[in-house]
Amino acid sequence: MADEEGKTKKKNLVYALSRASRCHNCDKKLERGDVVKLENVAKDETEALCQKCAGLDAFVFVPKGRAKVTRLATKYSKTSYIVMRWDETWKTYERVGLLAEPQAFNKAVEEDRL
């Protein structure tokens, strides 16, 4: 996707934790696998925010593996977030699913059944 200046837009990314942590805002204990939003506060400093503090608690997690449901949920959702997780073996991030609006997910699942 390109914006008006021809630059590419950054996709909405959130991350599944690979180790336990704490929310920087509310100090909630976060377990391995919990979805967080990372925010850069300084040049080399990043804060992890839990789904509630990041305003993502209304979204539904759609795991990878059901391509049609994923495509439809992305299509019907006004805002969606790609969920990434760090893979220690390959030293890279891998896509594990996405966060979509509940009504978009329900509509996608219903269409997939047809």
Sequence and secondary structure as in RCSB ss.txt:
>XXXX:A:sequence
MADEEGKTKKKNLVYALSRASRCHNCDKKLERGDVVKLENVAKDETEALCQKCAGLDAFVFVPKGRAKVTRLATK
YSKTSYIVMRWDETWKTYERVGLLAEPQAFNKAVEEDRL
>XXXX:A:secstr
 B TTS B    EEEE SS EE TTT  EE TT EEEEEEEETTEEEEE TTTTT TT EEEETT HHHHHHHHH
H SS EEEEEEETTTTEEEEEEEEE HHHHHHHHHHHH 
